[in-house]
Amino acid sequence: MGLTKQYLRYVASAVFGVIGSQKANIAYVTLRGGEKGRYVAVAACEHVFIWDVRKGEKVLILKGQKHEVTFLCPSPDGIHIAVGYEDGAVRIFSLMDGENNVSFNGHKSAVSVIHYDKLGARLVTGSKDTDVIVWDIINECGLYRLRGHKDVITEALFLKDKNLLVTSSKDSFVKWWDLDTQHCFQTMVGHRSEVWGMVLLKQENRLLTGSADSELRAWDINYLQQEKAEGEPQVKKGKTLLDDDDEHNEDEADESLEERILSCKKAGSILREARDRVVSLTSDTKARVIACHGNDSILELFTVLSEEEVQKKMTKKMKKAKKKASKAQEDAGEEAAEPVVERMLKDEIIRLTNIKASSKIRWVDCLSCAGGELKVALLLQNNTVETYTLKPSDKIPTANKTARLTLGGHRTDVRTLAFSTDNLAVLSASGDTVKVWNRSTLQVIRTMACEYALCSLFVPGDRQIILGTKSGKLQIFELASGSLLETVDAHGGALWSLCLAPDQRGIVTGSADKTVKFWDFELIKDQGSSQKRLTVKHTRTLQLEEDVLCVKLSPDHRLLAVSLLDCTVKVFYTDTLKFFLSLYGHKLPVLCLDISHDNTLIATGSADRNVKIWGLDFGDCHRSMFAHDDSVMFLQFVPKTHLFFTAGKDKKIKQWDADKFEHIQTLEGHHREVWCLTISPNGDHIVSASHDKSLRLWERTREPIILDEEREMEREAEFEESMAKGDVPVVPGETQGEAAPAGKKTVETVKAAERIMEALELFKEEARKMEEHKYACERAGKEVPLPKPNPILVAFGNVTPSRYVLDVIKKVRSSELEVSLLVLPFPYVPELLKLFNSYIQQGLEVELVCRCLFFLLKIHFGQISSNQMLVSVIDELRNNTLSKVREIRDVMGFNSAALHFLQREIESKEDVMFFAEAMGQVKEKKKRRRKRERAILTIA
């Protein structure tokens, strides 16, 4: 066997530098019974970070898989958090240990909204695919899909005391859904543009909606009596349109809505100060404070007055009106009519205050705490989290900033990265700051303010760093003190590239002013100081005809490669600066290049999406490779090898072999364009920076890559993805109405169906063997040895074939069970129904078996009812199922009654109330004490 080259796999190690992604909202969470308002959950690309805002530390990471997080919603009990992803998946994580407990797959595109019901037993999700799905969390399955909206769902809210749902969408409609019958019974069309947000107020008797204008519209909800007088006919629920602009339509709508579930009537509008659309509209848990903002940095807070406060206000208004009327009466000398004061929306919802954030706001969350304190968390568009506190009860409420999370990331995109010579420190620089990170702990060591950085490097010795800026300056920083040592006006245009000389005595810079300059390091004494500091001294200049995009010195210091805006790469001798080679062939400018350690190869990456490998002896092009689906932004050789990495605007990082011209592996993880990367001097680590504000660390493992296997895995992944995206199975007899099944065909459901089919085949095979054994015994007239059981059954502990089928069905995820049975071909169904009959007779997993049975009967009703062979099976199933379910129900009822009896016995013996709220009792005692004290004072 010939000698083969071994490649080692690089894997994702960590995500850092991102405080909060813009795509998903921010939410207050409670962690292990901790203090309310101390922890916030934010998305960080595909993960969820839980931050302790008091300490400014990351306390928990909820790890995702591949797709970006798009929405977060904590459960009412504060123990779980539901996370929606860009691929339409919803996962529920435990906040105790960070484990993913439940997964749901139903949406075809990104989840745009998630909300729990009052008890936390159901979950509603809305998506960009315009569907709304209600999930049962306890049973871990989808209940139903609600169709009707024509654009992205922006909000979906359960009503606490009624089995109703209200949803809003970018199609400008607000829809009311009756969850008992799963249909839309009312559509509100009072908006002329997208509805971006919605909150329920005042014991759910008022709805507040935010649209694309400066108005917050309020709607009064009147819940109508469901009970009818005896003999009065029931009126069917139906759809009704309500238009606030047309009085005639509105009157008709109100009349037709009488005797239905509810009626909505516009109560008025609140004017916002902002003129643009509502970006986010939310309220605290008690719906007393409303927070709203647009695309600017101003958060507007409104407070909803209680009925007592409104009455006080109206009494004051009435007094003023009476005073004014009596004064007018005295002046006119006539008897005036009794003044009438009308109750307006502005008397119930008043402006509280405005909060000015340090940058544009992207998301907001509010939390009411003990003592009437309100906490506000803001996720800003510049990768920052800010928290504020205020007291709404104050006459003039003022918001105090309590925390600002900025240390763990840059405000703008990182445009340059560099590794220190000892592999331990990583430099990242953006439009306003440069940070130095510890690679092992991923903590920030130094943060220094700088100009817009484009390129950077560590000075030999790792005590100073040099940045090249957009304004053409060189900035030298000292790491020990974190101070700027010197700013050198190096070029007249943007300084695009910086390269350390191989002898480590100087640097070379390339700029948009069409020059390449050579600089030497020098130590000079400052005036009035005995300390020496580093500076750079300009020695030579190479004038060129085009803007310089990238410069690189060969490791032997013999050649200088310069990439120009005319799409060519010119190679010069370093000592004389005489022209040596011109490398031309790219159709667009070369944005990056690198020279191999042995000075034989130069690799160039261009905006034309190609990478070319050239020989440095004659300038011949060895190979041109189509590398990325967009511009190649960065290219670097792995030290002491002919392997190199490229980063592209297509969100991917790829590894290549420059000798065999082969693609080795693709590192996927970034969700936006990758701007740059850096490889550690020992080649074990890579750090990459992207437009998604994240920095990613990749580590080299000891696992070898076999290229054929890698290509095979890529093909399999593509096939599985296309299989999941295939035709959605249609339920026989199902009409395309408003309600539909919640599940979705995925790779997991197809695999689960295949496992059930394999188990049924194994069951048939074993049954056939037993028949043959029985026949052989009859023929021989004596007992024949049993055939050997299937190795799979032996591996599972010598279980029976029928029990093995049940075990396979049990292992299917509850959320994927229906879709897996839907994918199952009908020829397997009769055998499955016979098995279900035996399971129910034996009392095995009756609840699960009944669920599968009812679903199969529903989807294959036509074929089952027309099959004469199955009549007896169905009849047996009917009798057995009814008796067994009745038996289980009786057992549960008996146990429940026994538990209630025991509870009453213990309560009567110990005089203790079970399941009573301790705080409620303490409050009652305090109230009674205060009453006694007041009575004593009154008597005194």
N, C-alpha and C positions, 0 to 999 in steps of 0.2 A: 504494500500500500504506500503510495507516494506521500510525501510530507505536505500537510495542509496547514493553512494559516488559521490560527485560533483567534476568534473575536470574543470579547467579554461583554456581557450585557450591562447597560446602564439602566437604573430604575429610579423612579421618583422617590425622593426622600422626605421633602418637606415643602410647604408653602409658607412664605413669610412676606413681610412688607405691605400686606393688605390689611387695613383695619376694618373696612366694611365695603362690600361690593354694592354698586348702584342698582343692580337689577332687583334685589329683594329688599323688603322692608326691615325696620328695626322693631324689636319687641322687648318689653320688660319681662324678665323671668325670675322665678324664685328658685334658689339652688339649695337643696338639702335643708329646707326649712329656715334658710337664712333671712336676712333683713330685706324687707320689701323695697324695691327701687334701687338695689345695690348692683344688680346684674342685668346686663342687656345682651340680647342675642342678635347677631348680625350675620349676614351671608359673607363668606370669603371664597369666591369662585364656587367650587363644588362642595366645600365644607361649610359648617356653621361654627362660628367662634362665639363663645360666651365670655364676655369681658366683665371683670370687676372694676366698675368705674371709679370706685374710691381709691384703689391701689393702682389702677391703670394696667392691670395684668390680665393675661389670657388664662382663664381657669379651666376651661373645658373645650375640647374640639369634637364636634359631631361629624365624623368622616363620611363624605359622600363617595360616589364612584367615578363618574366621568362627566356628567352634565351639570351645568350651572344651577345654583339655587335661585328660585324666582319668588318664593313667598314663604313666610314663617308665621305660625300661629300657636301660641302656648295653650295648653288645655286649661279648663276652668279650675282643676285641682292643683295646677302648677307642677305636676309630676312629669308630664310629657310635653313634647313640642312636635307639631306636625310641620313637615318641610316639603314644599312643592318644588319640582325640578323642571328644567327646560324640555325634557323629553316627555313630560306629562305624568311622570311617576310622583307618587306621594308616599313619604316614609314617616313613620312615627318613632321618635327617639325618646328614650328615658333620660330625664335630666339627672337621675341619681348616678347612673354609671356610663351614660353616653352610648348605650347599646341600641341598635335598630330593632324594635320589637315587631312592627307591622309594616307591610308594604302593600300599596295599591297601585294597579296599572289600569287606567281607563281612558285617559286623555291622549289625543294624538299629537298635541303640541304643548307649549309651555303653560304651566299652571299659573293663573293670574290672581286668584283669591282663594283663601281657605278660612273657614270658620267652624267652630264647635257649637253644638247646641248647649242648652243650660246645664244638662247633666254630664256632658262630655261623652255621651254614648254614641252620638252621630256626628258625622263630619260632612260639610258641604264644600265642594271644590268647583271653581269656575276656571275656564281655560281660554286660550286664544283660539281654540277650535269651536268656540261659541256654545259648547255644551256645559250643562251644570250636572254634577253627579253627587248623589247623596250616598254616603258610605256608613255601614254599621261597624263600629270599632270593636265592639264586644265579640261579635261573630266573625270579624275580620273579613267582611265581604261587601260587595257593592249592592246597594238596594235597587237603585234605578237611575237612569240618565234622563234629564229633562231637556228637551230641544224646543227652541222657539226664538231665541235671539239670533241676530244676523251678524253680530260682530263680537269683539273681545268682551268677555264678562269682566266688569270692573269691581263689582261688589255683590256679595250674597250673604243674607242675614236670616237666621232662624228667629222666629218669634218665641219668646220664653214660655208663654202660657197657652199658646195655640199651635196646632200642628200645621203651621203655615211657613212659607219661605218667600222672601222678597229679593229680587235680583235686579241689578242694573247693568247696562252695557253701553258700549260705544255706538250702538245703533240708535241711541237717544231714547230708548224705551226703558221703563221700569215695570217689571212683571211680578204679579202676585201668583203664587202657586199653592194649591191645596195638596198637601202631601198624603192625605188619605186616599184621594182619587188620582193623584199624580197628574194633574193638568193645570194649565194656566187659566184662572178664572177672571183675571183682570189685567189689562195693560194700560199703563199711564203714558199718554203721549204729550204731556205738557211741556216737553223740552224741545228746543229747536236745534240742539247740537248734542254732542256726546255727554253722557252722564259719567263723570269721573269718580264720584264718591258719594257715600250715603251713610247716614246714621239714624238710629231709632231713638226717640226722646220721650220723656214723660210717660212712664209705664207703657211704652210702645203705642201711645195715642197720637204721636206726631212723627213724621218722617222728614228729614232734612237732606236735600240733594244738592250736590255741587256739579256745575256744568262748565262749559267752555267760556262763560262770561263772568262778570263780577258779582253775580247774584247767587246767594244760597237760597233755594226755594224751600218753603215749608209747606207740608201737606198734613191736614187733619185727617186722622183715621177714625172712623166710627164702626165699631164692631156690632153687627146686627144680630138680633135674636135668631138662634138656630131652631129653637123649639117652636113648633106650630100649635095653634089651638086645635082642639079635637075636631076632626072632620074637615079641617082646612087642607087643601091639596098642597103637596110639596112642590116647590118650584125648582127645576133643575138648575145646577150651577152652570154658568156660561161665561163667555168672554164679553167684555165691555170696553169700549174706548172712552177715554176721558180727555178732553182738550180744553185747557184753561183759556184759550183765546176766543173760542166760539161759545157765547152764552147759551145759545139754543141747544148746541150739542151737550153742553155741560148739564143743563136742566134735564135733558132726555136721559143722559147717563145716570144722573142721580136717581131719577124715577125708576129706571130699569134696574138699578142696583139695589133698590129697596127689596127686602126679603131675601137678599143674598148674604154672602159671608161678611163683607165690609164695604164701606164706601170711602172714597178719598176726595177731599176737596182742598183746593189751594187756600192756604191760610195767609200767605204773604211772602215777602222776601226780605232777606238781610243783605245789605250791600257790603261787600268786601272793599278794602282799600286797593288791593291789587286789581289790575285790569285784565290780566291773562287768565288762563284756565286754572281750575283747581287741580293741583298735582296730587295732593293727599288730604283727606278729610277723615278725622277720627275723633273719638270721644273717650273719656275715662270710663271705668266699669260702671259707675253709677249714672252715667249720661248727664252729669251736671256741668261739665266743661267740654267745649268743642274746640278742637285745634284744626286750623286750616292754613294752607299756604299754596302759593303758585310757584313759578319758575325763578323767583328771586330769593333774597335772604331774609325776608320778613315772615315771621310766624304770627298769625292772628289768632287770639284766644277769645272765645265768647263764653259766657256763663248762662245757664238755664236756671231761672229763678223758680223756687218752690211755690206752691199754691198760696201759702201764707204770705210770702214776700210779695207776690203779685197783688194779693188783696190789700196789703198795706200800701203798696204803690198806688193802687186804684183809689183807695180812701183818700190819700193825699191829693191825688188829682181831682177828686170830687170836691174836696174842701176848697181847692184853688178855684175850681169852676164856679162853685157857689158864691165865693167871695167876689169873683169877677162879675157874676150875674147881679149880685146885690148892689155892687158899685154902679153898674150900668143902670139898674133900676132907680137908684137915687138920682143919677144924672138926668135920666129921661122923665122921671116922675110917673112911670107906668109900671103896672104889675108884670113882671117877667115870668116866663115859663120855667118850669123846673129844668135845670141843666142836665144834659145827657153826656156821659163820658163813655166813649167806645173803647173796648179792650183791643189793643193792637198787638201785633207780633213783637214790636220793639219793646213792649212792656214786659214780655216774658223772656226774651233772649237779648241780653245786653253785652256790649263789647267790654271785655275784661282788661286786656292790655295787648301790646305787641312785643314780640321778642326779636331782636336783631341778631342774627347769627353772623359768624365770621366769614361765611361763604354761602353760596346758593344751597338751599335745602332740598334734599331729595325725598326723605321720609321722616315721619314724626310718630311718636307714641307717647301717651299720657298715662299717669298712674296716680290715683288718689291714695294718700297715706294717712296714718293716724294723726290726729290734731288738725285736720282740715288742710294739710299741706298737699300741694300738687307738684308732682315731678314730671318733667318733660325731657324726653331724649330725642335728639336730632341726629340723623345721618346726613352728612353734607356731601356735596358732589365732588369735594376735593379729598376724599379718603380720610375723613375726620368724623368723630363722634363727639357731640357736645351734650351736656346735661344741665338743666336749670331747675331751680325750685322757686315756688311762689305761694303766697297764701291768698286764695280767691276772696276770703272774707274781709281782707283789709280794704280800707276806703280807697286807697290808691295802690293797687297791687304792683309790686316791682319784682321782676325776675332776677334772681342771682345765679350766675354761672357757677356750678359746683365742680364740674370736671370737663376736661378736653383731652381726648385720646388722639395724640398726634405722633408720639415718639416712635411707634412701631411701623411707620410707613412714610412715603413721600407724598407731597400734595399733588405733584404732577408726574407724568410718565418718566420712568428711569431711562435715560438715553445712553448711559455708558456704565460698564462694569469692569472691575479689575481684581485679580487675586494677588495677595502678598507672596513673597518668595518662599515663606515658610508654610504655605497652604492653609494658614489658620484664619486670616482676615480677608474679608471681601469688601471692596469699595463699590458703592452705588451712588450715582449723581444724577440729579434731575434739573428742572428749570429753576429751582431756588435753593436747594440744599444738597449737601454731600454727606453721606452717612457711611460709617465703617462698622461692619457687623462681625461678630464672632461666629465663625462657620459652624462650630460644634454646638453652641447653645442658641444660635440665631437671635442673639440679643444685640441691641445697638450699643456700640462702645463710644462712638463720637458722632455728633451731629453738628455740622458747620454750615453757615449761610454762604452761598456762592452765587455767581451769575449762571446764566443758562449754559449748562455743561454739555459738550458734545463728545469729548474723549478724555481719557484719564489713564494714569499709571501710578504705581508705587515706585518711589525713588529707591535704588538699591540700599538695603539696610532697613527698609520698611518704617523709617521714622518720619518721612515726609511723603506727601502726595502732590501730583501736578495735574491740573485740569486745563483742558482747552475749551474755550467758551465760544458762544455764537457771535460775540462782539469782536472776536479775534485776539482775546487776551489769554495769557498764561497765568494761572493762579496757583501759588505754592502755599500749601498748608502744612503746619507741624502737628503731628498726631498727639504728642504728649500733652501739649497745652490746648489743642483744638483751636489754634489761632491762625489767621491768615498772615503768612510771612511777607509775601510780596505779590503784587500784580504787575505783570510785564505786558506792555502794549506790543504784542508780537507781530500781528498781521492787520491788514486793513479790511479783511472780510472774515466770514465765519471760519473758525479753525476746526476743520473736519477730522483731521487725523494727527495722531501723536505716536511716535515709535521710539523705544529705548534703543540706544546703540548697543551692539553686541559686547563692546568692551566696557559697558556700563559707566562710561565717563560723560555721556551727553545724550541728547534727544534730537529727533528730527520732527519738524512740524510741516503739515500741508494745509493750505488754506484756499478759500474762494477768491483770494486776491491774486491767483495765478503764480504763487511762489511757493517754493519748498525751502525752509530755513534750517540750518544746523546750529545747535546750541551746545555749549559745554557747561558742566556743573562747576560751580565755584563756591568756596566758603569765604565770606567777607565779614569784617567786623562792622557793627553798627556804631554810629557816632555816640559817644558817651556810654558805651557798653563794651565789656571785655569778651562777651560771648560772640562766637562766630555763628553765622546763619547761612543757609543754602541760598544760592541764587543761580540764574542761568545767564551765560554770556553768549551773545550772537557772534558766530564765527564766519559762516558762509551763506550765500543765497543762490538758489537755482531758479532762474526766471523761465516760466513756461507760457505757452500761448493760450491755454485753457484753464478753467477752474480745476484745482486739485481736490479730489474726493477721498483719496486714500494713499498713504505712503507706507513702505515697508523696507527695512534693511535686511539683507541676507545675513544669516548667522556667521558667515566668515568675513563680514564687513566689506565684501568686495563689490556688491551690486546694490543699487537702490531702485526699487520698483515704485512707479507713480501712476495712479489711476486718474484719468482726465475726463472732463465732461464730454469730450468728442468720442466717447465709447472705446477708446484705446487705452492700453497700459504701456507706458514707456519705461524702459530699463536703462539706467545710467551707471557708469563706473563711479564708485563712491569717492575715490581719491581725486580724480581729475574732473568729475561731473560731465564726462564726454558721453554722448549717446551710444548705446550698445544695441538694444533690440526694441522693436515695436510689436506688441501683441495686439492684433486686431481680428475681429470676428464677432464680437458682441453687437447686437442691434441697438441696445440701450446702454447708458453709462454703467460702468463697473462700480458697484457700491462698496465692495469689500474684496480683499485679497490677502493671501498669506504665502510664505515661502517655507518649504520643508526644512527640517533640521540639518540635512546633508547638502543643502544648496542645489539640489538637482531638479526639484519641481516647484512650480508656482501654480496655485489654484486661484481662480477669480470667480466671483459671484456677481451677477448683474440684475438690473431691473427687468431684463428680458426673460427672467425666470430660469436661466440656464447657468450651469457651473462648467467652466472649462479648465482642463488640466494641461499645462504647458511644460515643455522642457526648458530649463534655463541655459542649456549650452547653446542651442541653435534657435530657440524661440518657436519650436514647432508645437502645434496643438496635438496632444496625445489623444484626448477624447473630449467631446462636448456632451454633457448630460442634462436632460430636462429634470431639474431638481425640485422645484416647488410650483404651486399653482398661482403664486404671486411673486412679487420682487424678493430676491435673495438679499437680506439685510445685513447678515454677518457671516463670516467664515473664519475658522481657525483650525490649524493642525493640532492634533494631540501630540504633546512633546515627545520627541525621540521616536516617532512613528510616521508612516505615510497614511495614517487615517486622519480624516478631518470631519468637523461638524459644520453644518450650515443652519442658519435660522431664517425663516421666511415670514412674509406677511400673511401666509396661509395658516398661521397659528401652530406650525409644526417645526420641530428640530430634527434634523436627519444626520445620520452618520454614514460616511462613504469611505471606500478604499481607493486610494489614488493609484495603486499599482494594478489592481484587477478591475478598476472602474465599476465597482459593484456598490449597490445600496445595501448597507448592513442592517440598520434599524431606524425606526421612527419613534421619537419621544413626543407623545401627545399628552396634553394637559392644559396648556394655555388656551384661553377662550377669546383672545384678541390677537392682533399682530404682535409678533415677537420682534423687539427692536434690537436686542444685542444679547451676547452671551460671553462667558469667560471660562477658560479651562484652567484648573489648578496646575502648577508646575510639575506635580507628579502624575497628572492625568487621571487621578481618582475621583475628582469632583468637577461638576459643571454647575454654574449658576446662570440662569437666564432671566431676562426682564421683558415684560410685555405691556401692552396698552391696557390690559385689565388691572393694572396697578400692582400685580403680584410679582414677587421674585420666587423662583423655584430652584431648589437644590436637587441635583441628580447625582447618584453615587454609582461607581463602577463595582459590580459584584464579581464573584469568582465563577459565575455561571457562564459557560460557553454558549455562543450562538451558532447554530447550524443553519446556514442560509436557506437551504431547501425547506427545512421545517418552518422557518420564519415565514417564507412565502406561502406555505400551505396554511399556516395559522391565519394569515391575512385573508386568504381566499375563503376560509371557513367563516371568519368573522363577517365578511361581505355577504356570504350566502345566508347566514343566520339573520342578518339585518334585513335582507331582501325578503326572506321567508316571513319575518314578523310584519313586514310592511305589505304583505300580500293581501289578497281579497279577504275582507272581513266575512266570517261565516254568517249566513242569514238564518234567523230562527224561523222555521216553517210556521205559516199562519200569522206572523207578526206584521203589522202594518206600520208604515213610516209615520207614526203619530208623534205626540209630544213626549211620551214616556218610552224608554227603550232600556235593554239590559245595560248594566254599568261596566261590565268587563271589556277587555280588549285582547285581541290575539297577540301574544308575544312569543319569544323563543322559549320561555319557561313553560307556557301553557302547551305549546306543541310538544315539548319534551315530556311533559307530564302525561299527555294523551298517549304518546308512544310507549311510556312505561306501563300504563294501564293495559294497552293492547298486548304488550309482551307478556304481562302477567296472565292475561286471559288465554293467550296462546299456550303458555306453560300449563295452565289449568286444564285446557283441552287435551294436551299431550299426555298429562298424567292420568286423566280420565280414560283416555284411549288405552293406555298401558294397563290400567286396572280391569278394563273390559276384556282385554286379551288374556290377562292372568286368570280371570274368572272362567273364560271359555276353555283355557288350557286345563284348568282344574277339573271341569266337567268332562272333558274328553279323556283325561288320564284316570279319572275316578278316584283320585287322591290329591292331597294338598301339594301344590307346586310352589317352590320358593318365590317369594315376592320379587318383582323387578327392582333394580337399584333406583332409589329416588334421585331426582334432579339435584345436581351439586348446589344449585342456588338455594333450594329448600333446606339442604343440609347446613349450608352456611348461615341460614337464618334460624338455626336451632331445631331442625327437623319439623318445621311447621307443616300443616296440611296445605295442599294447593289452594283450597278456597280461602283459608286464613291468610295466605300470602297475598292473594288479590286484595283482600280487605286492608292489609298492612300497606300496600302500595297506594291505595286510595287515601288512606289516613295521612300518608306522607305528603300528599299534594297540598300546597298552601291553600288555606281557606279562601283567600281572595282570588285564587286562580282556578278553583274547582269547577265552577259553572262553565267557564270558557274551555277548559280541558275536556269536559263532557260534550260540549258543543262541537269540538273538533273531532271527537270519536266517531268513526264510521258506523252506520246503522247495523251492519252484520254482527257487530260485537254486542249490541244492545240486548237481544233476547237472552244470551248467555248470562249477561250481567243481571238482568231482571230475575232469573232463576236463582242466582247466587244471593241477591238481595232478600229473596223469600226465605232462604235458609238462615241468613244472618238474623233476620227479624224473629224467626222462630226460636233461635238460640239466645236472643236478647243481646246480640253483639253490636255495639255502636249504633243503637237504634236511631238516635238523632241525626247522625251523619248519613246513615243509609236512607232515611226518609227524605233528607234534603236532596240527595242524588236521585232517588226514585221519582220524586215529584218533578224535578227539573227534566229528567229524561221523558217522563210521560207528557210534559208540556210541549217539548220541542219535537217529539216523534209521535204525537197523538194520532195523526192520520195513518201512519204505517202500522202502529201497534194495534189500533182498533180494527184495522182491516185484515189483520193476520189471525187466522182461525187457530193456529197453533198456540198463540199466546193468550187466548181467552181464559183458559183454565188457570194459567199462571197469574194473570191479573186478578182473577176472582179470589184465588188463594191469598195473594198479596193484600187485597182489600180487607179480607177477614182478619188476617194475622196482624196487619198494621194497625187497624182500629183497636183490636184487643190489647196489643202490646203498648201502644201509645196511651190508652186509657189506664193501663196498669201503672205505667211510669208516672203519669199525671197524679194518680192516687197516692203513690209513694211520696212524691214531692209535696203534695198537699198535707199528707200526714206529718212529714218531717217539719214542714213550715209551722203547722199548728203546735207541734211538740216544742219547737224552739220558742214560739211566742209564750207558751205555757211556762217554760223554764224561766224566761225573762221576767214574767209577772211574779213568779215565785220568789226569785232573787230580789226583785225590787221591793216586794212586800216584807221580806225578811230583813234586809239590810237598809231599807228606806233610802235607796239610791236609784236615781233615774239613769237608765242606760241610754246611750246615744244622745244625751242632752248636751247642749253647747255650754261649756264651762263659762265662757266669757259672758254669755247671756245672763247666767245666774248671778255673776259678780255685778254686772250692770244693774240688775234688779235690786240687789242688796244695797248698792250705793244710792239708788233712787229712793228706796225706803228710808235710808239713814238721813238723806237730805231733807225729805219730807218731815221726819221727826224733829230735826234741828230747826227747820223753819217754824214748825208748830210751837216748839219751846220758846223761840225768839218772839213769836207773836204774843204768846201768853205773858212773857216777861215784859 
